[in-house]
Amino acid sequence: MLDETYTLNNGVAIPKIGFGTWMIDDSKVEAAVGAALDAGYRHIDTAQAYQNERGVGAAIRNSSVAREDVFVTTKLAAEIKSLDDAREAIDGSLKTLGLDMIDLMIIHSPQPWSDFRSGEHFFEGNLQAWQALEEALAAGKLRAIGVSNFEKPDLENILKNGSVKPAVNQFLTHIGNTPRELIAYTQGEDVLVEAFSPLGHGKILDHPEAREIAGNYDAGVAQLAIRYCLQLGLLPLPKSVTPSHIQSNAEVDFEISDADMERLKNLSITDYGDASQFPVYADKARAQ
């Protein structure tokens, strides 16, 4: 599976499974990314907000894997909603990563985190940030640009007013939280959906029905969750710092039956435990 790719709407190939680095400290992320690259991952996802771009870049530069064989994603901080600030931040990521080019850069959220899902869409600020990404794309600093956590009105704003269509929309999707309407809308606009936290911040691992279904395929629940996203046409971004888990998360070469897919689509998770303090999880808990 790690050799398989999707083709973005601008013709760029992107590996179907990415390695997420959220909440991996900068001092530890180099080892984690190194283990992922050794295991065969060729897509690494980071963000300015993660404060680990330095370590991610070091892992890529120090790896025996050629730079052109690694797809690197980072994200423009959610609070950046002006053209000048976005231009500066894009160059800042290139410098911190220590790379000449970033494969994909996306707006992390349509709202600053303190205003997440508060009702304000920050349409103009997002267009200014998008203009900076378009400029960096044209300059060859980036190979593709996209968005994250964008709902339909946010994505429509970019589609109608931007010059470049977003290549991806990355948002919370996992067994127990499958936003079907947003997935269908995004995919209908030829925008790839990336699924962050495909294991539901680990909460899916203890779900009894998910464990039962995983047993049908002699698979672990994490493997089932990642395969679920792939069969929905999504790009999952699992995260781990444990080498054995990093490896097993990519061992998803099996097919979930249509009946089991329907069962999984109808499961629900509303309690994200300690992660509920973070806006993307708190929003889902409130929505139930």
RAURKA-V624001 format. One record per residue. RES is the residue in one letter. SS is DSSP state (@ for helix, = for strand, . for the rest). PHI is phi in whole degrees, 0 to 359 (* if undefined). PSI is psi as a letter, one per 20 degrees, with the letter a starting at -180 (NA if undefined). Layout:
# RAURKA-V624001
res:RES ss:SS phi:PHI psi:PSI
res:RES ss:SS phi:PHI psi:PSI
This chain:
# RAURKA-V624001
res:M ss:. phi:* psi:h
res:L ss:. phi:292 psi:i
res:D ss:. phi:270 psi:i
res:E ss:. phi:274 psi:q
res:T ss:= phi:226 psi:q
res:Y ss:= phi:263 psi:r
res:T ss:= phi:249 psi:o
res:L ss:. phi:291 psi:r
res:N ss:. phi:291 psi:i
res:N ss:. phi:256 psi:j
res:G ss:. phi:92 psi:i
res:V ss:. phi:281 psi:p
res:A ss:= phi:276 psi:p
res:I ss:= phi:226 psi:p
res:P ss:= phi:303 psi:q
res:K ss:. phi:291 psi:h
res:I ss:= phi:236 psi:p
res:G ss:= phi:250 psi:r
res:F ss:= phi:251 psi:o
res:G ss:= phi:277 psi:q
res:T ss:. phi:232 psi:j
res:W ss:. phi:298 psi:p
res:M ss:. phi:66 psi:k
res:I ss:. phi:258 psi:o
res:D ss:. phi:300 psi:q
res:D ss:@ phi:304 psi:h
res:S ss:@ phi:286 psi:i
res:K ss:@ phi:247 psi:i
res:V ss:@ phi:289 psi:h
res:E ss:@ phi:299 psi:g
res:A ss:@ phi:293 psi:g
res:A ss:@ phi:295 psi:g
res:V ss:@ phi:294 psi:h
res:G ss:@ phi:299 psi:g
res:A ss:@ phi:295 psi:h
res:A ss:@ phi:295 psi:g
res:L ss:@ phi:295 psi:h
res:D ss:@ phi:296 psi:h
res:A ss:@ phi:281 psi:i
res:G ss:. phi:111 psi:i
res:Y ss:. phi:296 psi:q
res:R ss:. phi:229 psi:j
res:H ss:= phi:222 psi:o
res:I ss:= phi:241 psi:p
res:D ss:= phi:244 psi:p
res:T ss:. phi:225 psi:a
res:A ss:. phi:195 psi:q
res:Q ss:@ phi:301 psi:h
res:A ss:@ phi:293 psi:h
res:Y ss:@ phi:285 psi:i
res:Q ss:. phi:57 psi:k
res:N ss:. phi:226 psi:j
res:E ss:@ phi:300 psi:h
res:R ss:@ phi:301 psi:g
res:G ss:@ phi:293 psi:h
res:V ss:@ phi:298 psi:g
res:G ss:@ phi:298 psi:g
res:A ss:@ phi:297 psi:g
res:A ss:@ phi:299 psi:g
res:I ss:@ phi:291 psi:g
res:R ss:@ phi:293 psi:h
res:N ss:@ phi:269 psi:i
res:S ss:. phi:282 psi:q
res:S ss:. phi:283 psi:i
res:V ss:. phi:283 psi:p
res:A ss:. phi:297 psi:q
res:R ss:@ phi:305 psi:h
res:E ss:@ phi:293 psi:i
res:D ss:@ phi:264 psi:j
res:V ss:. phi:245 psi:p
res:F ss:= phi:264 psi:o
res:V ss:= phi:247 psi:p
res:T ss:= phi:245 psi:p
res:T ss:= phi:224 psi:r
res:K ss:= phi:229 psi:p
res:L ss:= phi:289 psi:p
res:A ss:. phi:307 psi:q
res:A ss:. phi:300 psi:h
res:E ss:. phi:281 psi:i
res:I ss:. phi:274 psi:o
res:K ss:. phi:227 psi:k
res:S ss:. phi:225 psi:q
res:L ss:@ phi:298 psi:g
res:D ss:@ phi:294 psi:g
res:D ss:@ phi:296 psi:h
res:A ss:@ phi:292 psi:g
res:R ss:@ phi:302 psi:g
res:E ss:@ phi:296 psi:g
res:A ss:@ phi:291 psi:h
res:I ss:@ phi:298 psi:g
res:D ss:@ phi:296 psi:h
res:G ss:@ phi:295 psi:h
res:S ss:@ phi:295 psi:g
res:L ss:@ phi:301 psi:g
res:K ss:@ phi:291 psi:g
res:T ss:@ phi:294 psi:g
res:L ss:@ phi:292 psi:h
res:G ss:. phi:73 psi:k
res:L ss:. phi:241 psi:q
res:D ss:. phi:278 psi:h
res:M ss:. phi:207 psi:q
res:I ss:= phi:248 psi:p
res:D ss:= phi:289 psi:h
res:L ss:= phi:212 psi:p
res:M ss:= phi:232 psi:p
res:I ss:= phi:228 psi:q
res:I ss:= phi:286 psi:p
res:H ss:. phi:292 psi:h
res:S ss:. phi:200 psi:q
res:P ss:. phi:292 psi:h
res:Q ss:. phi:242 psi:q
res:P ss:. phi:304 psi:q
res:W ss:@ phi:301 psi:h
res:S ss:@ phi:291 psi:i
res:D ss:@ phi:244 psi:j
res:F ss:. phi:301 psi:p
res:R ss:. phi:56 psi:k
res:S ss:. phi:275 psi:i
res:G ss:. phi:114 psi:h
res:E ss:. phi:272 psi:p
res:H ss:. phi:263 psi:i
res:F ss:. phi:53 psi:l
res:F ss:@ phi:302 psi:g
res:E ss:@ phi:293 psi:g
res:G ss:@ phi:297 psi:h
res:N ss:@ phi:292 psi:h
res:L ss:@ phi:293 psi:h
res:Q ss:@ phi:293 psi:g
res:A ss:@ phi:298 psi:h
res:W ss:@ phi:295 psi:h
res:Q ss:@ phi:300 psi:g
res:A ss:@ phi:296 psi:h
res:L ss:@ phi:294 psi:g
res:E ss:@ phi:299 psi:g
res:E ss:@ phi:297 psi:g
res:A ss:@ phi:294 psi:h
res:L ss:@ phi:297 psi:g
res:A ss:@ phi:296 psi:h
res:A ss:. phi:278 psi:i
res:G ss:. phi:84 psi:j
res:K ss:. phi:283 psi:h
res:L ss:= phi:231 psi:q
res:R ss:= phi:261 psi:h
res:A ss:= phi:203 psi:q
res:I ss:= phi:225 psi:q
res:G ss:= phi:199 psi:a
res:V ss:= phi:222 psi:r
res:S ss:= phi:214 psi:q
res:N ss:. phi:62 psi:k
res:F ss:. phi:276 psi:p
res:E ss:. phi:276 psi:r
res:K ss:@ phi:306 psi:g
res:P ss:@ phi:298 psi:h
res:D ss:@ phi:292 psi:g
res:L ss:@ phi:291 psi:h
res:E ss:@ phi:302 psi:h
res:N ss:@ phi:303 psi:g
res:I ss:@ phi:287 psi:g
res:L ss:@ phi:298 psi:h
res:K ss:@ phi:278 psi:h
res:N ss:@ phi:245 psi:i
res:G ss:. phi:275 psi:r
res:S ss:. phi:264 psi:i
res:V ss:. phi:237 psi:p
res:K ss:. phi:288 psi:p
res:P ss:. phi:302 psi:p
res:A ss:. phi:279 psi:h
res:V ss:= phi:218 psi:q
res:N ss:= phi:230 psi:o
res:Q ss:= phi:258 psi:p
res:F ss:= phi:210 psi:r
res:L ss:= phi:296 psi:o
res:T ss:. phi:213 psi:p
res:H ss:= phi:196 psi:r
res:I ss:. phi:306 psi:p
res:G ss:. phi:99 psi:i
res:N ss:= phi:205 psi:n
res:T ss:. phi:240 psi:n
res:P ss:. phi:285 psi:n
res:R ss:@ phi:300 psi:g
res:E ss:@ phi:296 psi:g
res:L ss:@ phi:291 psi:h
res:I ss:@ phi:299 psi:g
res:A ss:@ phi:297 psi:g
res:Y ss:@ phi:297 psi:g
res:T ss:@ phi:298 psi:g
res:Q ss:@ phi:296 psi:h
res:G ss:@ phi:295 psi:h
res:E ss:. phi:267 psi:j
res:D ss:. phi:62 psi:k
res:V ss:. phi:245 psi:p
res:L ss:= phi:289 psi:p
res:V ss:= phi:268 psi:p
res:E ss:= phi:258 psi:p
res:A ss:= phi:258 psi:o
res:F ss:= phi:275 psi:q
res:S ss:. phi:53 psi:l
res:P ss:. phi:295 psi:i
res:L ss:. phi:260 psi:j
res:G ss:. phi:60 psi:l
res:H ss:. phi:54 psi:k
res:G ss:. phi:84 psi:i
res:K ss:@ phi:288 psi:h
res:I ss:@ phi:289 psi:h
res:L ss:@ phi:296 psi:h
res:D ss:@ phi:258 psi:j
res:H ss:. phi:287 psi:o
res:P ss:@ phi:300 psi:h
res:E ss:@ phi:289 psi:h
res:A ss:@ phi:296 psi:h
res:R ss:@ phi:295 psi:h
res:E ss:@ phi:297 psi:g
res:I ss:@ phi:293 psi:h
res:A ss:@ phi:301 psi:h
res:G ss:@ phi:298 psi:h
res:N ss:. phi:295 psi:i
res:Y ss:. phi:240 psi:j
res:D ss:. phi:52 psi:l
res:A ss:. phi:235 psi:r
res:G ss:. phi:279 psi:r
res:V ss:@ phi:297 psi:h
res:A ss:@ phi:298 psi:g
res:Q ss:@ phi:296 psi:g
res:L ss:@ phi:300 psi:g
res:A ss:@ phi:295 psi:h
res:I ss:@ phi:290 psi:g
res:R ss:@ phi:296 psi:h
res:Y ss:@ phi:304 psi:g
res:C ss:@ phi:298 psi:g
res:L ss:@ phi:299 psi:h
res:Q ss:@ phi:287 psi:i
res:L ss:. phi:273 psi:j
res:G ss:. phi:81 psi:k
res:L ss:. phi:260 psi:r
res:L ss:= phi:250 psi:o
res:P ss:= phi:281 psi:q
res:L ss:= phi:234 psi:m
res:P ss:= phi:292 psi:q
res:K ss:. phi:229 psi:q
res:S ss:. phi:198 psi:q
res:V ss:. phi:249 psi:j
res:T ss:. phi:264 psi:o
res:P ss:@ phi:307 psi:h
res:S ss:@ phi:294 psi:h
res:H ss:@ phi:288 psi:h
res:I ss:@ phi:304 psi:g
res:Q ss:@ phi:290 psi:g
res:S ss:@ phi:293 psi:h
res:N ss:. phi:296 psi:i
res:A ss:. phi:264 psi:i
res:E ss:. phi:268 psi:m
res:V ss:. phi:233 psi:k
res:D ss:. phi:274 psi:m
res:F ss:. phi:216 psi:r
res:E ss:. phi:239 psi:p
res:I ss:. phi:280 psi:p
res:S ss:. phi:293 psi:q
res:D ss:@ phi:301 psi:g
res:A ss:@ phi:296 psi:g
res:D ss:@ phi:290 psi:h
res:M ss:@ phi:300 psi:g
res:E ss:@ phi:294 psi:g
res:R ss:@ phi:299 psi:g
res:L ss:@ phi:294 psi:h
res:K ss:@ phi:298 psi:h
res:N ss:. phi:262 psi:j
res:L ss:. phi:285 psi:r
res:S ss:. phi:221 psi:p
res:I ss:. phi:231 psi:p
res:T ss:. phi:238 psi:i
res:D ss:. phi:251 psi:o
res:Y ss:. phi:259 psi:j
res:G ss:@ phi:59 psi:c
res:D ss:@ phi:294 psi:i
res:A ss:@ phi:283 psi:i
res:S ss:@ phi:297 psi:i
res:Q ss:@ phi:287 psi:i
res:F ss:. phi:273 psi:p
res:P ss:@ phi:306 psi:g
res:V ss:@ phi:294 psi:h
res:Y ss:@ phi:276 psi:h
res:A ss:@ phi:299 psi:h
res:D ss:@ phi:299 psi:g
res:K ss:@ phi:291 psi:h
res:A ss:@ phi:295 psi:g
res:R ss:@ phi:293 psi:h
res:A ss:@ phi:286 psi:i
res:Q ss:. phi:284 psi:NA
